[in-house]
């Protein structure tokens, strides 16, 4: 009985690890734009499926823009007062740590009303994604959960707005390599836990 409980616990832990390992990193507005007044951020967000654990990277000139996370009411009215979080480092990374909708605007006067706002809907990490479109994800290790801004160890290349592309030129997550790595890790991890 104890061995069966140990196996079940090991399996649940490995499933959770695999789910985190499959998180993706999105550069907001990429590949043809960024966090700016020229990019159609609404269209960009609607063309992607975001999952819990994914990381959003906002790249921008900190002397011209910022990133405010706001309530839905402040998003709708482009109100920059009383933000949930304020970022102005030029390379802001935000982890989608829970299922739900998050709202981001530029707090510089006139920028939100000029289109610098994006609504991100995060779904459960186990929900299957449709094939990504332009500006889709590139796989990266998931950062630790819990904070709005992950540590700088999350891979990001400022100024690089290109996702990993397939030979045909379409944007696809780099899931083949990460699936092999995750699969090998799961087998090794399960074997190690069963040895106890």
Secondary structure as UniProt FT lines:
FT   HELIX           2..21
FT   STRAND          24..27
FT   TURN            28..32
FT   HELIX           41..46
FT   STRAND          50..51
FT   TURN            52..53
FT   STRAND          55..59
FT   TURN            62..64
FT   STRAND          67..70
FT   HELIX           72..77
FT   TURN            81..82
FT   STRAND          85..87
FT   STRAND          91..95
FT   STRAND          100..105
FT   TURN            109..115
FT   STRAND          117..123
FT   TURN            125..126
FT   TURN            134..135
FT   STRAND          138..139
FT   TURN            152..153
FT   TURN            158..159
FT   TURN            167..168
FT   HELIX           175..195
//
